[in-house]
């Protein structure tokens, strides 16, 4: 009898919420230890940041390590309480770092330090107010047509999320021109254009300037990497599984900053590799993307949902 294989996927920035992970923290010692380990690495309390009414939770440099910590804390609880295991892993943007941590490639202490530096650098890459992002939403989007429409503008494809959603990123003062160009290109069947509440133009050419600094951050931690585990982790930059050596992983993570997140490729890859896909995180944005691809995905955002899915 063929064994059922699982893929676990993790959402990225924007999924944070006050109180995220507290039910896991309260009910499972393994989860509590994750928050303690992350706090020791960072020098500030991730539990206080996640569970309190802390405005800084929405600042990129704090949101990123808090999300990774919470997602790993949730995973450790499900491993401990329900024996959850997986053969394949994926994560959307920031979630790729959780996936690499879950697969054993990055130690948690390294991961949270890396993503805090990543968040700080991403915010500093572009003056506040200069950059913007928007979701383009419509049935069966022509990604090539979108790319050609943006070709002459300082606006890039940032996230290819599903057949029905692509996020664009670039200069705030060019977004209206981008919207008008997209409307014209789609000949009256224009997709919806939804501005996103973000503080910088992530996954665009405007992140290029921080690549050398971020490479240094990653290379300081490569002595702690266990790259062999990367063979089961989907790579946002290439759209396929990671190459299991540290320099290749560093190259892919650096490139992810200023290039599109090829999430449709990652979803297709994972859906072909695994019999079951589980989304694990503070919110559940990825389930709808999988549904648009015709793939089933169960989402777990709290312990109550975990008990429904796994029993107990």
HELIX and SHEET records of a PDB file:
HELIX    1   1 UNK A   22  UNK A   27  1                                   6    
HELIX    2   2 UNK A   29  UNK A   42  1                                  14    
HELIX    3   3 UNK A   46  UNK A   51  1                                   6    
HELIX    4   4 UNK A   55  UNK A   58  5                                   4    
HELIX    5   5 UNK A   60  UNK A   82  1                                  23    
HELIX    6   6 UNK A   95  UNK A  102  1                                   8    
HELIX    7   7 UNK A  108  UNK A  124  1                                  17    
HELIX    8   8 UNK A  143  UNK A  150  1                                   8    
HELIX    9   9 UNK A  172  UNK A  174  5                                   3    
HELIX   10  10 UNK A  175  UNK A  185  1                                  11    
HELIX   11  11 UNK A  205  UNK A  210  5                                   6    
HELIX   12  12 UNK A  211  UNK A  221  1                                  11    
HELIX   13  13 UNK A  222  UNK A  224  5                                   3    
HELIX   14  14 UNK A  227  UNK A  232  5                                   6    
HELIX   15  15 UNK A  246  UNK A  256  1                                  11    
HELIX   16  16 UNK A  263  UNK A  273  1                                  11    
HELIX   17  17 UNK A  286  UNK A  292  1                                   7    
HELIX   18  18 UNK A  303  UNK A  310  1                                   8    
SHEET    1   A 4 UNK A  88  UNK A  91  0                                        
SHEET    2   A 4 UNK A   6  UNK A  10  1                                        
SHEET    3   A 4 UNK A 276  UNK A 280  1                                        
SHEET    4   A 4 UNK A 298  UNK A 300  1                                        
SHEET    1   B 4 UNK A 155  UNK A 162  0                                        
SHEET    2   B 4 UNK A 165  UNK A 171 -1                                        
SHEET    3   B 4 UNK A 131  UNK A 137 -1                                        
SHEET    4   B 4 UNK A 192  UNK A 195 -1                                        
END                                                                             
